[in-house]
Amino acid sequence: MKRILVLSLLLALVLPARAQRVSLEADIRFHSALVNNEFDVSDNALMPSLTIAVARLTPYVGLRFGEGDHRLMAGADAVRDFGTPGTPLTVEPVFWYQYNRKSFTLAAGIYPRALLGGEYSSAILSDPVRFYDAHLEGFMLRWKKGRSNYEIALDWNGKYGAGRREQFNVISAGRGWLNSWLGFGWEGMFHHYACSQEVNGVVDDHILHPYILADFSSFTGLEALSLQAGAIVGYQADRITSRRSIPVGASLVADVRKWGFGLRNEAYYGDSQAPYFHDKDEAGNIYASNLYIRSSVWEIRPGGGSGFYDRIDLYWGKRLCPQVNVSVRLVAHFTGSGFLGTQQIGQVLVNLDRLSFKGKGRR
């Protein structure tokens, strides 16, 4: 029986190669990050003091075939936290289909978050989500041309079951340009957080951040000199308690960079974008990061409410070669109540994309 299965697999691979051009390709991605959170000065009011130190290696191998660019890819995502000797690697299989055609990309399956090209702030994704959840499970559509990028992706990250809530989120980002210096964009997430076998209840957690962007770098010789102004609007609904809220605020982001060194300031005034952070479900579990995959600083004030939030980033980044990027970042957080704390962030990213092998099928 095993011989029959092996023969069937070989035939499935070989026969299509005789009918069309097929090539073997590989991608290798490496990501190592260190994030040190120091928030004791504010008694960990909105973010806990902790350290994320992790390395991830993800090799992929697959087939490229057909007219245009069709790819079937499979691999393994291996993750290890620093300082955990003797513990096994966390390894998960990944596999997806990808189609590229001129400026258009489609992906389906368990695919790398790195395929997304949009810019997502901490109002959408927290640091732990970025570093530990490197693959989405669902579908992605992306259109990119020049400096413009528009995308939407589905991540079905929870199947109804024992000890596991049904949940999915749809994320989207876009940026287009009206001329060489003036553009518009958005980032957003539609998050459906539903029941498990043990706990009833559905919570809607949606957020949208549209903005206008002015980029003056081409007039100054700087790598970046931009000003971004927009609104952040949420929709929160706990269907068990019938509690609903529409948090609204305004944001302003300024960024300047030269020789890889940069200074970025993000300011927000408005309502809490995590108003149910300390609420509990029917089983008495606090929603917190179980519900919110954005940074906890977007609670704005302990227990919710309106207020001011400001983030200042002093950073440096360099591309050592086309495949390798390194960066360091010092971040300070403030609210209307004063200084929250700091983060120190360092990252190394390696992307060996589309490594090809000799040996192609004939037509």
N, C-alpha and C positions, 0 to 999 in steps of 0.2 A: 504493500500500500504506500509506504514511504517513497519507494522508487517511482511509482506512478505520479505522486505529487511533485517530486523533484523534476521529472521529465516534463510534466505539464507546465511548471514554472519556466523552465528553459525554453520550451516552445513558445510560450507567451511573450518572452523577451526577444527571441530570435526572429520569429516570423514577421512581426511588424517591421523589424529592421531591414528586411528584404524589400519591403514595399515603399519605405520612405527613409529619408536621411535621419539618423538618430546618433546623437553624441552623448558621451558620458561627461558629466560636469560635477564639480564639488565646490562647496563654500565652507569656509571655516571662520567662525566668529569667536573672539575672546573679549571678555569684559571683566575688569577688576575695578572695584570701587571701595572707597573708605569714606564713610560719612560719620562724623563725630558730632553729636548733638549735646550742647551744654546749656541747659535751661534751669539749673538750680537757682539762679539769681531771681527767677520769678516763681519759685516753688513749683516748677513744672506745670504752670497754670494752663497752658494751651498745647504744649508739646513735651513729651518726656525726654529726659536725658538718657541717651543710649548711643551705642556705636554699632554701625553696620559695616562689616568688613567681609567682603565676599569676592570670590573668583568664579567665573562661568566660562566653560569651554563648550562650544556647540558645533560639531562637524556635521555637515550635510552632504549627501551624495544623491545624484539623480540623473534623469534622462531629459535631454532637450530634443524636441521633435516637432514635426509638422511645419506648415507654412506659418510665417510670422515667428513667434517665439513661445512655444508651449514647454512647460517644465513640470515634471513630477519629481518631488524631492522628499527625502526621508533622512532622519538623523536622530541624534540623542543629545539632550540638554543636560549637562553635568554641572552641578553647583556645589561649592563647598564654602562654608563659613570659616573664616580664619579662627585659629585658636581652638579647633575641635579635632585634635589628633585621635585617631582610632575610630572615629565615627565614619560610617559609610557615606559615600557621595550620594547626593540626591540626583538621581538620573531618571529622566522621563523621555519616552520616545515622542518624536514629532514627525509629521508628514503632511504635505500639502500639494495642491496643484496651483500653478501660477501661469498666467498668460500676459505677455507684454506685446503691445502693438503701438509703435510710434510713441505717443505721449500717454497711453492708457495702460493701466495695470489692473488685473483681476487676480485675487488669491482666494482659495477655499481650502478649509481643513484646519490643521493646527500649524499656524504660520508665524514667522518672527515678527515681533512688534517693530523691528528695525525696518520692515518694508514700508511702514508709515513714514511720511515725509513732513507732516504738519508739526507745528510747535504747540505743545501742551504745557500749560503752567501748572503750578502746584494746586491751583483751584480745581484741576481735573484729576491729576495723578500725584500721589504722594511719593516720596523717595523709596520706601519699601516696595511699593507696587512697581515702580520703574525697574528696580534691581532684581526682584525676585519673580516677577511675573513677566517674563521676556517673550511669551508667546500668547497669541490670541487664538480662540477656538471658534471659528465661524467663517465669515466672509469679509472681503475688503474690495472696494473700488477706489481707484486713484487716477487722477488726471493731472499731469504735470507738463508744463511747457514754459521754458525760460525760467523766470523768477516766480511764476505763478504755480500754485499747487492747490488742488481741491480733493478731498478724500472723505470717505465714510466707511466705517468698519463695525462689524458686529462681533462681540465677544460673549459667547454663552458660557459663563464661568460658574454655573451652578445648576445641577440637575436635581430635581425633586427626589428626596430619599431620606433615609434614616440619618439624622444628624447633619443633614445638608439641605440648605434652602435652595429653592429654584431661584435663579437670578441671571440676568443678562444685562449688558450695557451696550449701547450704540454710541460710539464716539465719532466726532467729525471735526475737521479743521479745514480752513481755506484761507488763501491769501491771493489777491489779485492787485494789479497795478493800473492806475488810471493814466499815469505818465511815468517819467523816470524817477520821481521822488515821492509821489502821493499814491497811497494804496489803501485797501480795505481788507478786513479779514474777520475771522471768527474762530472760536474753539467752543466745543460743547459736548455734553454727555447726557444721554437718556438712560437712566438706570432703573430697572425693575427688580425689586427685592421682595420675593414672595415666600411661600410656605415651605416647611419641611414636614415630615411625617409626625413630628412631635409638637410643632408650633404652627398655629394659624396666623394669618396676618399678611398684608401686603403694604409695602411702603414705596412710594414714588419719590425718586431723588433725581431731579433734572436740573441742568444748569446750562446757560448759554452766555457767551462773552463775545459780542460783536464789537469791533473797534475800527477806528481810522488810524492810519500809520503814515507818518512823514519821515522820509529817510534823506538826510542832507549829506551823506558821506561822499557822494560823487562830486559835490561842490567844494569839499574841504581837503581831500586826500586822506581822510581818516578811514579806517576799516569799517567803523560804524559810528553814526551820529543820528540817532532816531528818537522820535517822540510818538508814543502811542496813547490814544485816549479812547475809552469805551465804557460800556455799561456791563455789569454782571447781574443777570436775572436768573433766579431759581424758581422751581416749583417743588414744594415738599408736601406730601400727603400721607398720613398714616390712616389707612382705611379701617382699621379696627377702632380707633378712637375718634375717627372722623375729623381729626385735626388737620388743618391745611394752612399753608403759609406761602407767600410769594416774596422771598427776600430780594431786595434790589439794592444795588450800590454802583458807584462810579470808580473807575480805575484810571491811573495814569502811570505810564512806564517810560523812563528815559534810559538810553543806553549809549555809551561812548566807548570806543575801542581803538587802540593804535599799537602796532607791533605785538599783537596778541594780548596786551594788557587792557583790561576793561573795567568800567564802573557802571553798574546798573542799579536803578532805583525803581521800585514798584510800590505805588501808594494806592490805598483803597479806603473809601469811606462808604459805609452803608450797613445793611443788616447782616446778621450771621448767615453764612452759606452752609452751616451744619447745625440747624436749630434743634434737631432731635439727637444730638450726640450723646447726651446723658439719659435719654429716655430708655425705657425697657420694653421688651416684647412680652407676650403673654406668659412665657416661662421665666421671666425675671432677668433675662440676659440684656445687658446694656448694649445699645446699638453700636456706638463708638465706631471703630474701624471695621466692624463687621458689616456695617451699612455704608459708611463713607470711605471711598478709596481716594479721596482728595486729602491734602494735608490737614491735620487737625487745627492748624493756626487759623483756618477759615471759619472756626467757631467765633472768632473776633473777640468775644468776651466770654469768660467762664460762665456757663449756663445759658449762653446765647445773648441776644440783644443786638443793638446797633453800636457802631464805634469806628475807630480809625485803626488801620493796620499799615505798617510800612516795612519794606524789606530792602536792604542795601547789600549788593553783591560786589565784592572786589575780586576779580578773577584774572586768570592767565590761561591761555590755551595755545597749543602749537601742533601742527601736522608734521610729524617727523618724516613721513613719506606718505604717498597717496593712500596707503592702507593702515596707517597708524596715527592715532590722535591721543594726546595727553592733555590733561587740564587740572588745575587746582582752583579752589574757590573758597573765599571766606565770606560768610553770610551773617548779617546782624538783623534781628527781628525786633520790631517795636509795635506797641499798641498805644491807645490813648492813656492807658494806665502806666506806661513807661517801658523800660527795656525788658524784653522777654528772654533773650539769650542769643547764642551764636551757633553756627555750624561751620565745620571745616570739612571740605569735600575734595577728594582727589580721585581721578579716574584715568584708566588706560583702556583704549578701545582699539581692537585689531579686527579688520575685516578683509579677509582674502576671498574675493568674490569671483565666481565663474572660472575656477581653475578647470582647464579642459584637458582631456586625455586623447591620445591618438587612437585611431581605430573607429571608423565610421561605417555605418551601413550603406549599402548601395541602393540606388533606385531600381 
